[in-house]
Amino acid sequence: MNMQRLTPVLTVDAIEPVLEFWVDRLGFKKTTEVPHEDRIGFVVLERDSVQIMYQTAASIAEDIPPLAKGPQRGTFLYLVVDDLDAVATALRSVKPVIPRRKTFYGADELIVREPGGNVVTFAQFASGS
């Protein structure tokens, strides 16, 4: 299996305040924005070969309820791989946070906690994504 990209997912109370820092000051572009209630719940910011994601705690609680019950500490890591089945086999004794899922944005995802308590999402996209 090849690890293709690692993207941090930072948990915040509100996304709007971070946009000035990344978009206005540093020239990042919003490539994905997902609303949650009357605000932004999730955003992907990109510039050159750098990608960073933000998700609100409220959005996480709705999207992946078991994560709302645990400690919200550390960074969520989003790791794109070319063979999610190989990752699932390697992690077969690790209990997933939620069952493996297919997302509306085209990812097949396996979400686990690593031993330090941080959340790691392994994702595989169909060829060409």
C-alpha positions as CSV (number, residue, x, y, z in Angstrom):
1,M,0.0,0.0,0.0
2,N,1.2,3.5,-0.8
3,M,0.6,6.4,1.5
4,Q,-0.4,9.2,-0.8
5,R,-1.1,12.3,1.3
6,L,-1.6,13.3,4.9
7,T,-3.9,16.2,5.7
8,P,-4.5,17.6,9.2
9,V,-8.1,18.1,10.2
10,L,-8.2,20.7,13.0
11,T,-11.2,20.9,15.3
12,V,-12.5,24.4,16.0
13,D,-15.6,26.0,17.5
14,A,-16.1,28.2,14.4
15,I,-14.4,28.1,11.0
16,E,-15.1,31.6,9.9
17,P,-12.4,33.2,12.1
18,V,-9.6,31.1,10.6
19,L,-10.4,32.1,7.0
20,E,-8.8,35.5,7.3
21,F,-5.6,33.9,8.4
22,W,-5.4,31.2,5.7
23,V,-7.3,32.8,2.8
24,D,-6.8,36.5,3.1
25,R,-3.3,36.6,4.6
26,L,-1.7,33.5,3.2
27,G,-3.5,33.1,-0.1
28,F,-5.1,29.7,0.4
29,K,-8.2,28.9,-1.5
30,K,-11.4,27.2,-0.2
31,T,-11.7,24.1,-2.4
32,T,-14.5,22.5,-0.4
33,E,-17.0,24.0,2.0
34,V,-19.8,22.1,3.8
35,P,-22.4,24.0,5.7
36,H,-23.6,23.0,9.1
37,E,-26.7,24.7,10.5
38,D,-26.2,28.4,9.6
39,R,-22.4,28.3,9.5
40,I,-19.5,26.5,7.8
41,G,-19.1,23.1,9.3
42,F,-16.2,21.8,7.3
43,V,-13.7,23.4,4.9
44,V,-10.7,22.3,2.8
45,L,-8.1,25.0,2.2
46,E,-5.3,24.5,-0.3
47,R,-2.3,26.4,-1.7
48,D,0.4,24.9,-3.8
49,S,0.9,21.3,-2.5
50,V,-0.4,22.1,1.0
51,Q,-3.8,21.1,2.2
52,I,-5.4,21.7,5.6
53,M,-9.0,20.9,6.8
54,Y,-11.1,22.4,9.5
55,Q,-14.2,21.0,11.0
56,T,-16.3,22.4,13.8
57,A,-16.9,20.3,17.0
58,A,-20.6,20.5,16.4
59,S,-20.3,19.2,12.9
60,I,-18.1,16.3,14.1
61,A,-20.6,15.5,16.8
62,E,-23.3,15.2,14.1
63,D,-21.2,13.4,11.5
64,I,-19.4,10.9,13.8
65,P,-21.3,10.8,17.1
66,P,-18.9,8.6,19.0
67,L,-16.2,11.3,18.6
68,A,-18.3,13.8,20.5
69,K,-18.3,11.5,23.5
70,G,-14.5,11.2,23.7
71,P,-11.9,13.8,24.4
72,Q,-11.5,16.4,21.7
73,R,-7.8,16.7,21.9
74,G,-5.0,16.3,19.4
75,T,-5.3,16.6,15.7
76,F,-7.5,14.6,13.4
77,L,-5.3,13.2,10.6
78,Y,-6.7,12.5,7.1
79,L,-4.5,10.1,5.3
80,V,-5.2,9.2,1.6
81,V,-4.1,5.7,0.7
82,D,-4.2,3.6,-2.5
83,D,-5.4,0.4,-0.8
84,L,-7.8,0.8,2.0
85,D,-8.4,-2.9,2.2
86,A,-4.7,-3.4,3.0
87,V,-5.0,-0.8,5.8
88,A,-8.1,-2.5,7.1
89,T,-6.2,-5.8,7.2
90,A,-3.3,-4.2,9.0
91,L,-5.6,-2.6,11.6
92,R,-8.0,-5.5,11.9
93,S,-7.5,-5.7,15.7
94,V,-8.1,-1.9,16.1
95,K,-11.8,-1.0,16.8
96,P,-13.0,1.6,14.3
97,V,-14.7,4.8,15.6
98,I,-17.6,4.1,13.3
99,P,-18.1,1.3,10.7
100,R,-16.2,1.8,7.4
101,R,-18.1,4.2,5.2
102,K,-18.5,5.7,1.8
103,T,-18.9,9.4,1.8
104,F,-20.8,11.8,-0.5
105,Y,-17.5,13.3,-1.6
106,G,-16.3,10.0,-3.0
107,A,-14.1,8.6,-0.3
108,D,-14.1,5.1,1.2
109,E,-13.1,5.8,4.8
110,L,-11.9,3.9,7.8
111,I,-11.7,6.0,11.0
112,V,-9.7,4.8,14.1
113,R,-8.0,6.2,17.2
114,E,-4.3,5.7,17.3
115,P,-2.8,4.7,20.7
116,G,-2.2,8.3,21.7
117,G,-5.9,9.0,21.4
118,N,-5.7,11.0,18.1
119,V,-8.2,10.3,15.3
120,V,-6.8,9.0,12.0
121,T,-9.1,8.7,9.0
122,F,-7.7,6.5,6.2
123,A,-9.3,7.3,2.9
124,Q,-9.3,5.8,-0.6
125,F,-10.7,7.6,-3.6
126,A,-11.7,6.0,-6.9
127,S,-9.1,6.3,-9.6
128,G,-9.1,9.8,-11.1
129,S,-10.3,11.5,-7.9
